[in-house]
Amino acid sequence: MRMRSILFGATAAMLLTGCEKADAPAPDDTDAAPVEAAESDASAAPHQYADWAGQWTGVEGMYVTITPSEPGRYSLEMQSDLDTKGTYEGRDGATGIEFERGGETLSLTASDGDATGLKHLAGKKDCLTVKTGEGYCRD
């Protein structure tokens, strides 16, 4: 009889232990951010050259308009010479905005008007140069 009481007590203890209410973990505030916040407007994401956004003017009707798009990406609308007008996808590069045009990898880099090699831009201070003979300025 004593053995039966011990077995009954042990069994009851085991059953009661398994039935205890487990505490739910407290909500973690870091997990509370909605998914939409992480996937917000791509144009608000960081761009290394965001301050270059807008229109830059070259010579003889040449221009480049820079518009930030996806993170680290830009849309470049360009009239780069009398015959070449197009829109190119740019991306943050080590020294400027890199893009492909005519099968060649090029880069818009910060410069002054003298560095463009164009006499009509000489003396200007806020410019971007693609290569000698192709540059755009704001002032």
Buried (B, 14 or more C-beta within 10 A) or exposed (E): EEEEEEEEEEEEEEEEEEEEEEEEEEEEEEEEEEEEEEEEEEBEBEBBBEEBEEEBBBBEEBBBBBBBBEEBBBBBBBBBEEEEEEEBEBBBBEEBBBBEBEEEEBBBBBBBBBBBBBEEBEEBEBBBBBEEEBBBBEE
